[in-house]
Amino acid sequence: MRFKATFDIWQLTRSERAAIQPGQWITAGPEGPRGQYLGQKPNGIEVVAWREGADQYANKRRALRQYAIAK
């Protein structure tokens, strides 16, 4: 599957957000922070590794992805 250009996650419905490919770059709002979408928990919580202020980004992203896929 190919990634799309960065887009605003707030413009999507819950079911559309559930279909986002993990690793896709998103923003929260038109001028919001940029991050990588990592998945959606069964209860609907969106898991995103926000790029803003992340010192250990790779480690943080890895831990959040594990959280996103855990049941």
C-alpha positions as CSV (number, residue, x, y, z in Angstrom):
1,M,0.0,0.0,0.0
2,R,1.3,3.5,-0.8
3,F,1.3,6.3,1.7
4,K,-0.6,9.5,0.9
5,A,0.6,13.0,1.4
6,T,0.3,14.3,5.0
7,F,-3.4,15.0,5.7
8,D,-5.5,16.4,8.6
9,I,-6.9,13.5,10.7
10,W,-9.7,15.8,12.1
11,Q,-11.3,15.8,8.7
12,L,-12.0,12.0,8.8
13,T,-14.7,10.0,10.4
14,R,-14.0,7.3,13.0
15,S,-14.3,4.5,10.4
16,E,-12.0,6.4,8.0
17,R,-9.4,6.9,10.7
18,A,-9.5,3.1,11.4
19,A,-8.5,2.5,7.8
20,I,-5.4,4.6,7.9
21,Q,-2.2,2.7,7.2
22,P,0.2,2.6,10.2
23,G,3.1,4.8,9.6
24,Q,1.1,7.4,7.6
25,W,2.1,11.1,8.4
26,I,-0.9,13.1,9.7
27,T,-1.6,16.5,11.2
28,A,-4.1,17.4,13.9
29,G,-5.9,20.4,12.5
30,P,-4.9,22.5,9.5
31,E,-1.8,24.0,11.2
32,G,-1.5,21.3,13.9
33,P,1.4,19.2,14.9
34,R,2.7,16.5,12.6
35,G,3.0,12.9,13.6
36,Q,2.8,9.3,12.5
37,Y,-0.4,7.4,12.8
38,L,0.2,4.1,14.6
39,G,-3.2,2.5,14.8
40,Q,-6.6,2.6,16.5
41,K,-7.4,0.7,19.7
42,P,-10.6,-1.4,19.8
43,N,-12.2,1.3,22.0
44,G,-11.5,3.9,19.3
45,I,-8.5,5.6,20.8
46,E,-6.1,6.9,18.1
47,V,-2.4,6.2,18.7
48,V,-0.1,8.8,17.1
49,A,3.6,9.4,17.6
50,W,3.8,13.2,17.5
51,R,7.0,14.6,16.1
52,E,6.9,17.8,18.2
53,G,9.4,17.7,21.1
54,A,10.2,14.0,20.8
55,D,13.9,13.5,21.8
56,Q,13.9,9.7,21.5
57,Y,11.5,9.5,18.6
58,A,12.3,6.0,17.3
59,N,12.0,4.5,20.8
60,K,8.8,6.4,21.5
61,R,7.3,5.4,18.1
62,R,8.2,1.7,18.7
63,A,6.6,1.7,22.2
64,L,3.4,3.4,21.0
65,R,3.0,1.0,18.0
66,Q,3.2,-1.9,20.5
67,Y,0.5,-0.2,22.5
68,A,-1.6,0.3,19.4
69,I,-1.6,-3.3,18.4
70,A,-2.0,-4.8,21.9
71,K,-5.6,-6.0,22.6
